[in-house]
Amino acid sequence: MEPPTILIVDDDPGIRETVGEILAFEGYRVRTAPDVELALGVLATEPIHVVLLDMRIAGGGGGDLVRQVRRRPSPPRIVILSAAVDAEQWAQEIAADGCIEKPFGLEDFLVEVARLCQPDYPSTLAS
């Protein structure tokens, strides 16, 4: 069975690289994109299980990406990955499946990603 594929959408190349290396080391397939346009390109070409999304990205922002992704059949889980003070509020507004605040603890981050890759894992932000 193929490992889950995680798409990291963040305009900070250091974050994309570091988080990508961590996830790859843990056995995930990793794709990255710095903006909405490239993220949509990745989503159009291969199945993605989880999108780790910084809401403040170029090309329309994270909200625009979420709206477009949600229109797709079987959309991936979307998790806000942000240092913004109001990250969890944003996540709730867009009905994200979770919110991981930067900086994050490595162990907690990996546990959350593993849970999100499970098909029956409920949203951490469910009302």
MODELLER restraints for C-alpha pairs under 7 A, 6 or more apart:
rsr = mdl.restraints
at = mdl.atoms
rsr.add(forms.Gaussian(group=physical.xy_distance, feature=features.Distance(at['CA:3:A'], at['CA:27:A']), mean=6.83, stdev=0.5))
rsr.add(forms.Gaussian(group=physical.xy_distance, feature=features.Distance(at['CA:3:A'], at['CA:28:A']), mean=5.52, stdev=0.5))
rsr.add(forms.Gaussian(group=physical.xy_distance, feature=features.Distance(at['CA:3:A'], at['CA:29:A']), mean=6.31, stdev=0.5))
rsr.add(forms.Gaussian(group=physical.xy_distance, feature=features.Distance(at['CA:4:A'], at['CA:28:A']), mean=5.66, stdev=0.5))
rsr.add(forms.Gaussian(group=physical.xy_distance, feature=features.Distance(at['CA:4:A'], at['CA:29:A']), mean=6.15, stdev=0.5))
rsr.add(forms.Gaussian(group=physical.xy_distance, feature=features.Distance(at['CA:4:A'], at['CA:49:A']), mean=5.89, stdev=0.5))
rsr.add(forms.Gaussian(group=physical.xy_distance, feature=features.Distance(at['CA:4:A'], at['CA:117:A']), mean=6.57, stdev=0.5))
rsr.add(forms.Gaussian(group=physical.xy_distance, feature=features.Distance(at['CA:5:A'], at['CA:28:A']), mean=5.94, stdev=0.5))
rsr.add(forms.Gaussian(group=physical.xy_distance, feature=features.Distance(at['CA:5:A'], at['CA:29:A']), mean=4.48, stdev=0.5))
rsr.add(forms.Gaussian(group=physical.xy_distance, feature=features.Distance(at['CA:5:A'], at['CA:30:A']), mean=5.61, stdev=0.5))
rsr.add(forms.Gaussian(group=physical.xy_distance, feature=features.Distance(at['CA:5:A'], at['CA:48:A']), mean=5.15, stdev=0.5))
rsr.add(forms.Gaussian(group=physical.xy_distance, feature=features.Distance(at['CA:5:A'], at['CA:49:A']), mean=5.44, stdev=0.5))
rsr.add(forms.Gaussian(group=physical.xy_distance, feature=features.Distance(at['CA:5:A'], at['CA:50:A']), mean=6.84, stdev=0.5))
rsr.add(forms.Gaussian(group=physical.xy_distance, feature=features.Distance(at['CA:6:A'], at['CA:28:A']), mean=6.93, stdev=0.5))
rsr.add(forms.Gaussian(group=physical.xy_distance, feature=features.Distance(at['CA:6:A'], at['CA:29:A']), mean=6.24, stdev=0.5))
rsr.add(forms.Gaussian(group=physical.xy_distance, feature=features.Distance(at['CA:6:A'], at['CA:30:A']), mean=5.02, stdev=0.5))
rsr.add(forms.Gaussian(group=physical.xy_distance, feature=features.Distance(at['CA:6:A'], at['CA:31:A']), mean=6.21, stdev=0.5))
rsr.add(forms.Gaussian(group=physical.xy_distance, feature=features.Distance(at['CA:6:A'], at['CA:48:A']), mean=6.04, stdev=0.5))
rsr.add(forms.Gaussian(group=physical.xy_distance, feature=features.Distance(at['CA:6:A'], at['CA:49:A']), mean=5.98, stdev=0.5))
rsr.add(forms.Gaussian(group=physical.xy_distance, feature=features.Distance(at['CA:6:A'], at['CA:50:A']), mean=4.96, stdev=0.5))
rsr.add(forms.Gaussian(group=physical.xy_distance, feature=features.Distance(at['CA:6:A'], at['CA:51:A']), mean=5.88, stdev=0.5))
rsr.add(forms.Gaussian(group=physical.xy_distance, feature=features.Distance(at['CA:7:A'], at['CA:30:A']), mean=6.01, stdev=0.5))
rsr.add(forms.Gaussian(group=physical.xy_distance, feature=features.Distance(at['CA:7:A'], at['CA:31:A']), mean=4.73, stdev=0.5))
rsr.add(forms.Gaussian(group=physical.xy_distance, feature=features.Distance(at['CA:7:A'], at['CA:32:A']), mean=5.38, stdev=0.5))
rsr.add(forms.Gaussian(group=physical.xy_distance, feature=features.Distance(at['CA:7:A'], at['CA:48:A']), mean=6.59, stdev=0.5))
rsr.add(forms.Gaussian(group=physical.xy_distance, feature=features.Distance(at['CA:7:A'], at['CA:50:A']), mean=6.30, stdev=0.5))
rsr.add(forms.Gaussian(group=physical.xy_distance, feature=features.Distance(at['CA:7:A'], at['CA:51:A']), mean=4.73, stdev=0.5))
rsr.add(forms.Gaussian(group=physical.xy_distance, feature=features.Distance(at['CA:7:A'], at['CA:52:A']), mean=6.11, stdev=0.5))
rsr.add(forms.Gaussian(group=physical.xy_distance, feature=features.Distance(at['CA:8:A'], at['CA:16:A']), mean=6.22, stdev=0.5))
rsr.add(forms.Gaussian(group=physical.xy_distance, feature=features.Distance(at['CA:8:A'], at['CA:31:A']), mean=6.31, stdev=0.5))
rsr.add(forms.Gaussian(group=physical.xy_distance, feature=features.Distance(at['CA:8:A'], at['CA:32:A']), mean=4.67, stdev=0.5))
rsr.add(forms.Gaussian(group=physical.xy_distance, feature=features.Distance(at['CA:8:A'], at['CA:33:A']), mean=6.30, stdev=0.5))
rsr.add(forms.Gaussian(group=physical.xy_distance, feature=features.Distance(at['CA:8:A'], at['CA:51:A']), mean=5.97, stdev=0.5))
rsr.add(forms.Gaussian(group=physical.xy_distance, feature=features.Distance(at['CA:8:A'], at['CA:52:A']), mean=4.82, stdev=0.5))
rsr.add(forms.Gaussian(group=physical.xy_distance, feature=features.Distance(at['CA:8:A'], at['CA:53:A']), mean=6.22, stdev=0.5))
rsr.add(forms.Gaussian(group=physical.xy_distance, feature=features.Distance(at['CA:9:A'], at['CA:32:A']), mean=5.86, stdev=0.5))
rsr.add(forms.Gaussian(group=physical.xy_distance, feature=features.Distance(at['CA:9:A'], at['CA:33:A']), mean=4.86, stdev=0.5))
rsr.add(forms.Gaussian(group=physical.xy_distance, feature=features.Distance(at['CA:9:A'], at['CA:34:A']), mean=5.62, stdev=0.5))
rsr.add(forms.Gaussian(group=physical.xy_distance, feature=features.Distance(at['CA:9:A'], at['CA:35:A']), mean=6.54, stdev=0.5))
rsr.add(forms.Gaussian(group=physical.xy_distance, feature=features.Distance(at['CA:9:A'], at['CA:39:A']), mean=6.61, stdev=0.5))
rsr.add(forms.Gaussian(group=physical.xy_distance, feature=features.Distance(at['CA:9:A'], at['CA:52:A']), mean=6.08, stdev=0.5))
rsr.add(forms.Gaussian(group=physical.xy_distance, feature=features.Distance(at['CA:9:A'], at['CA:53:A']), mean=4.90, stdev=0.5))
rsr.add(forms.Gaussian(group=physical.xy_distance, feature=features.Distance(at['CA:9:A'], at['CA:54:A']), mean=6.20, stdev=0.5))
rsr.add(forms.Gaussian(group=physical.xy_distance, feature=features.Distance(at['CA:10:A'], at['CA:16:A']), mean=6.22, stdev=0.5))
rsr.add(forms.Gaussian(group=physical.xy_distance, feature=features.Distance(at['CA:10:A'], at['CA:33:A']), mean=6.58, stdev=0.5))
rsr.add(forms.Gaussian(group=physical.xy_distance, feature=features.Distance(at['CA:10:A'], at['CA:34:A']), mean=5.07, stdev=0.5))
rsr.add(forms.Gaussian(group=physical.xy_distance, feature=features.Distance(at['CA:10:A'], at['CA:35:A']), mean=6.85, stdev=0.5))
rsr.add(forms.Gaussian(group=physical.xy_distance, feature=features.Distance(at['CA:10:A'], at['CA:53:A']), mean=6.32, stdev=0.5))
rsr.add(forms.Gaussian(group=physical.xy_distance, feature=features.Distance(at['CA:10:A'], at['CA:54:A']), mean=5.20, stdev=0.5))
rsr.add(forms.Gaussian(group=physical.xy_distance, feature=features.Distance(at['CA:10:A'], at['CA:57:A']), mean=6.17, stdev=0.5))
rsr.add(forms.Gaussian(group=physical.xy_distance, feature=features.Distance(at['CA:11:A'], at['CA:34:A']), mean=4.30, stdev=0.5))
rsr.add(forms.Gaussian(group=physical.xy_distance, feature=features.Distance(at['CA:11:A'], at['CA:35:A']), mean=6.28, stdev=0.5))
rsr.add(forms.Gaussian(group=physical.xy_distance, feature=features.Distance(at['CA:11:A'], at['CA:57:A']), mean=5.53, stdev=0.5))
rsr.add(forms.Gaussian(group=physical.xy_distance, feature=features.Distance(at['CA:11:A'], at['CA:58:A']), mean=6.93, stdev=0.5))
rsr.add(forms.Gaussian(group=physical.xy_distance, feature=features.Distance(at['CA:16:A'], at['CA:32:A']), mean=6.42, stdev=0.5))
rsr.add(forms.Gaussian(group=physical.xy_distance, feature=features.Distance(at['CA:20:A'], at['CA:30:A']), mean=6.03, stdev=0.5))
rsr.add(forms.Gaussian(group=physical.xy_distance, feature=features.Distance(at['CA:23:A'], at['CA:30:A']), mean=6.97, stdev=0.5))
rsr.add(forms.Gaussian(group=physical.xy_distance, feature=features.Distance(at['CA:24:A'], at['CA:30:A']), mean=6.24, stdev=0.5))
rsr.add(forms.Gaussian(group=physical.xy_distance, feature=features.Distance(at['CA:33:A'], at['CA:39:A']), mean=5.11, stdev=0.5))
rsr.add(forms.Gaussian(group=physical.xy_distance, feature=features.Distance(at['CA:35:A'], at['CA:57:A']), mean=5.64, stdev=0.5))
rsr.add(forms.Gaussian(group=physical.xy_distance, feature=features.Distance(at['CA:35:A'], at['CA:58:A']), mean=4.99, stdev=0.5))
rsr.add(forms.Gaussian(group=physical.xy_distance, feature=features.Distance(at['CA:35:A'], at['CA:59:A']), mean=5.66, stdev=0.5))
rsr.add(forms.Gaussian(group=physical.xy_distance, feature=features.Distance(at['CA:36:A'], at['CA:58:A']), mean=6.58, stdev=0.5))
rsr.add(forms.Gaussian(group=physical.xy_distance, feature=features.Distance(at['CA:36:A'], at['CA:59:A']), mean=5.14, stdev=0.5))
rsr.add(forms.Gaussian(group=physical.xy_distance, feature=features.Distance(at['CA:36:A'], at['CA:60:A']), mean=6.60, stdev=0.5))
rsr.add(forms.Gaussian(group=physical.xy_distance, feature=features.Distance(at['CA:36:A'], at['CA:61:A']), mean=6.90, stdev=0.5))
rsr.add(forms.Gaussian(group=physical.xy_distance, feature=features.Distance(at['CA:36:A'], at['CA:65:A']), mean=5.73, stdev=0.5))
rsr.add(forms.Gaussian(group=physical.xy_distance, feature=features.Distance(at['CA:37:A'], at['CA:59:A']), mean=6.46, stdev=0.5))
rsr.add(forms.Gaussian(group=physical.xy_distance, feature=features.Distance(at['CA:48:A'], at['CA:76:A']), mean=5.93, stdev=0.5))
rsr.add(forms.Gaussian(group=physical.xy_distance, feature=features.Distance(at['CA:49:A'], at['CA:76:A']), mean=4.88, stdev=0.5))
rsr.add(forms.Gaussian(group=physical.xy_distance, feature=features.Distance(at['CA:49:A'], at['CA:77:A']), mean=6.33, stdev=0.5))
rsr.add(forms.Gaussian(group=physical.xy_distance, feature=features.Distance(at['CA:49:A'], at['CA:117:A']), mean=6.43, stdev=0.5))
rsr.add(forms.Gaussian(group=physical.xy_distance, feature=features.Distance(at['CA:50:A'], at['CA:76:A']), mean=5.21, stdev=0.5))
rsr.add(forms.Gaussian(group=physical.xy_distance, feature=features.Distance(at['CA:50:A'], at['CA:77:A']), mean=4.71, stdev=0.5))
rsr.add(forms.Gaussian(group=physical.xy_distance, feature=features.Distance(at['CA:50:A'], at['CA:78:A']), mean=5.90, stdev=0.5))
rsr.add(forms.Gaussian(group=physical.xy_distance, feature=features.Distance(at['CA:50:A'], at['CA:117:A']), mean=6.82, stdev=0.5))
rsr.add(forms.Gaussian(group=physical.xy_distance, feature=features.Distance(at['CA:51:A'], at['CA:76:A']), mean=6.59, stdev=0.5))
rsr.add(forms.Gaussian(group=physical.xy_distance, feature=features.Distance(at['CA:51:A'], at['CA:77:A']), mean=6.13, stdev=0.5))
rsr.add(forms.Gaussian(group=physical.xy_distance, feature=features.Distance(at['CA:51:A'], at['CA:78:A']), mean=4.84, stdev=0.5))
rsr.add(forms.Gaussian(group=physical.xy_distance, feature=features.Distance(at['CA:51:A'], at['CA:79:A']), mean=6.06, stdev=0.5))
rsr.add(forms.Gaussian(group=physical.xy_distance, feature=features.Distance(at['CA:52:A'], at['CA:78:A']), mean=6.28, stdev=0.5))
rsr.add(forms.Gaussian(group=physical.xy_distance, feature=features.Distance(at['CA:52:A'], at['CA:79:A']), mean=4.99, stdev=0.5))
rsr.add(forms.Gaussian(group=physical.xy_distance, feature=features.Distance(at['CA:52:A'], at['CA:80:A']), mean=5.94, stdev=0.5))
rsr.add(forms.Gaussian(group=physical.xy_distance, feature=features.Distance(at['CA:52:A'], at['CA:81:A']), mean=5.79, stdev=0.5))
rsr.add(forms.Gaussian(group=physical.xy_distance, feature=features.Distance(at['CA:53:A'], at['CA:62:A']), mean=6.78, stdev=0.5))
rsr.add(forms.Gaussian(group=physical.xy_distance, feature=features.Distance(at['CA:53:A'], at['CA:78:A']), mean=7.00, stdev=0.5))
rsr.add(forms.Gaussian(group=physical.xy_distance, feature=features.Distance(at['CA:53:A'], at['CA:79:A']), mean=5.97, stdev=0.5))
rsr.add(forms.Gaussian(group=physical.xy_distance, feature=features.Distance(at['CA:53:A'], at['CA:80:A']), mean=4.87, stdev=0.5))
rsr.add(forms.Gaussian(group=physical.xy_distance, feature=features.Distance(at['CA:53:A'], at['CA:81:A']), mean=5.32, stdev=0.5))
rsr.add(forms.Gaussian(group=physical.xy_distance, feature=features.Distance(at['CA:54:A'], at['CA:62:A']), mean=6.51, stdev=0.5))
rsr.add(forms.Gaussian(group=physical.xy_distance, feature=features.Distance(at['CA:54:A'], at['CA:80:A']), mean=5.84, stdev=0.5))
rsr.add(forms.Gaussian(group=physical.xy_distance, feature=features.Distance(at['CA:54:A'], at['CA:81:A']), mean=5.04, stdev=0.5))
rsr.add(forms.Gaussian(group=physical.xy_distance, feature=features.Distance(at['CA:54:A'], at['CA:82:A']), mean=5.29, stdev=0.5))
rsr.add(forms.Gaussian(group=physical.xy_distance, feature=features.Distance(at['CA:55:A'], at['CA:61:A']), mean=5.90, stdev=0.5))
rsr.add(forms.Gaussian(group=physical.xy_distance, feature=features.Distance(at['CA:55:A'], at['CA:62:A']), mean=4.05, stdev=0.5))
rsr.add(forms.Gaussian(group=physical.xy_distance, feature=features.Distance(at['CA:55:A'], at['CA:63:A']), mean=6.66, stdev=0.5))
rsr.add(forms.Gaussian(group=physical.xy_distance, feature=features.Distance(at['CA:55:A'], at['CA:80:A']), mean=6.81, stdev=0.5))
rsr.add(forms.Gaussian(group=physical.xy_distance, feature=features.Distance(at['CA:56:A'], at['CA:62:A']), mean=6.10, stdev=0.5))
rsr.add(forms.Gaussian(group=physical.xy_distance, feature=features.Distance(at['CA:69:A'], at['CA:75:A']), mean=6.11, stdev=0.5))
rsr.add(forms.Gaussian(group=physical.xy_distance, feature=features.Distance(at['CA:77:A'], at['CA:97:A']), mean=5.86, stdev=0.5))
rsr.add(forms.Gaussian(group=physical.xy_distance, feature=features.Distance(at['CA:78:A'], at['CA:96:A']), mean=5.25, stdev=0.5))
rsr.add(forms.Gaussian(group=physical.xy_distance, feature=features.Distance(at['CA:78:A'], at['CA:97:A']), mean=5.44, stdev=0.5))
rsr.add(forms.Gaussian(group=physical.xy_distance, feature=features.Distance(at['CA:78:A'], at['CA:98:A']), mean=6.97, stdev=0.5))
rsr.add(forms.Gaussian(group=physical.xy_distance, feature=features.Distance(at['CA:79:A'], at['CA:96:A']), mean=5.69, stdev=0.5))
rsr.add(forms.Gaussian(group=physical.xy_distance, feature=features.Distance(at['CA:79:A'], at['CA:97:A']), mean=5.55, stdev=0.5))
rsr.add(forms.Gaussian(group=physical.xy_distance, feature=features.Distance(at['CA:79:A'], at['CA:98:A']), mean=4.67, stdev=0.5))
rsr.add(forms.Gaussian(group=physical.xy_distance, feature=features.Distance(at['CA:79:A'], at['CA:99:A']), mean=5.31, stdev=0.5))
rsr.add(forms.Gaussian(group=physical.xy_distance, feature=features.Distance(at['CA:80:A'], at['CA:91:A']), mean=6.03, stdev=0.5))
rsr.add(forms.Gaussian(group=physical.xy_distance, feature=features.Distance(at['CA:80:A'], at['CA:96:A']), mean=6.95, stdev=0.5))
rsr.add(forms.Gaussian(group=physical.xy_distance, feature=features.Distance(at['CA:80:A'], at['CA:98:A']), mean=6.38, stdev=0.5))
rsr.add(forms.Gaussian(group=physical.xy_distance, feature=features.Distance(at['CA:80:A'], at['CA:99:A']), mean=4.60, stdev=0.5))
rsr.add(forms.Gaussian(group=physical.xy_distance, feature=features.Distance(at['CA:80:A'], at['CA:100:A']), mean=6.04, stdev=0.5))
rsr.add(forms.Gaussian(group=physical.xy_distance, feature=features.Distance(at['CA:81:A'], at['CA:99:A']), mean=6.11, stdev=0.5))
rsr.add(forms.Gaussian(group=physical.xy_distance, feature=features.Distance(at['CA:81:A'], at['CA:100:A']), mean=4.92, stdev=0.5))
rsr.add(forms.Gaussian(group=physical.xy_distance, feature=features.Distance(at['CA:81:A'], at['CA:101:A']), mean=5.76, stdev=0.5))
rsr.add(forms.Gaussian(group=physical.xy_distance, feature=features.Distance(at['CA:81:A'], at['CA:102:A']), mean=6.67, stdev=0.5))
rsr.add(forms.Gaussian(group=physical.xy_distance, feature=features.Distance(at['CA:82:A'], at['CA:100:A']), mean=6.69, stdev=0.5))
rsr.add(forms.Gaussian(group=physical.xy_distance, feature=features.Distance(at['CA:82:A'], at['CA:101:A']), mean=5.16, stdev=0.5))
rsr.add(forms.Gaussian(group=physical.xy_distance, feature=features.Distance(at['CA:82:A'], at['CA:102:A']), mean=5.40, stdev=0.5))
rsr.add(forms.Gaussian(group=physical.xy_distance, feature=features.Distance(at['CA:83:A'], at['CA:101:A']), mean=5.52, stdev=0.5))
rsr.add(forms.Gaussian(group=physical.xy_distance, feature=features.Distance(at['CA:83:A'], at['CA:102:A']), mean=4.53, stdev=0.5))
rsr.add(forms.Gaussian(group=physical.xy_distance, feature=features.Distance(at['CA:83:A'], at['CA:103:A']), mean=6.76, stdev=0.5))
rsr.add(forms.Gaussian(group=physical.xy_distance, feature=features.Distance(at['CA:88:A'], at['CA:99:A']), mean=5.92, stdev=0.5))
rsr.add(forms.Gaussian(group=physical.xy_distance, feature=features.Distance(at['CA:91:A'], at['CA:98:A']), mean=6.87, stdev=0.5))
rsr.add(forms.Gaussian(group=physical.xy_distance, feature=features.Distance(at['CA:91:A'], at['CA:99:A']), mean=6.24, stdev=0.5))
rsr.add(forms.Gaussian(group=physical.xy_distance, feature=features.Distance(at['CA:92:A'], at['CA:125:A']), mean=6.32, stdev=0.5))
rsr.add(forms.Gaussian(group=physical.xy_distance, feature=features.Distance(at['CA:97:A'], at['CA:123:A']), mean=4.33, stdev=0.5))
rsr.add(forms.Gaussian(group=physical.xy_distance, feature=features.Distance(at['CA:97:A'], at['CA:124:A']), mean=5.99, stdev=0.5))
rsr.add(forms.Gaussian(group=physical.xy_distance, feature=features.Distance(at['CA:97:A'], at['CA:125:A']), mean=6.17, stdev=0.5))
rsr.add(forms.Gaussian(group=physical.xy_distance, feature=features.Distance(at['CA:98:A'], at['CA:123:A']), mean=6.03, stdev=0.5))
rsr.add(forms.Gaussian(group=physical.xy_distance, feature=features.Distance(at['CA:98:A'], at['CA:124:A']), mean=5.11, stdev=0.5))
rsr.add(forms.Gaussian(group=physical.xy_distance, feature=features.Distance(at['CA:98:A'], at['CA:125:A']), mean=5.83, stdev=0.5))
rsr.add(forms.Gaussian(group=physical.xy_distance, feature=features.Distance(at['CA:115:A'], at['CA:121:A']), mean=6.10, stdev=0.5))
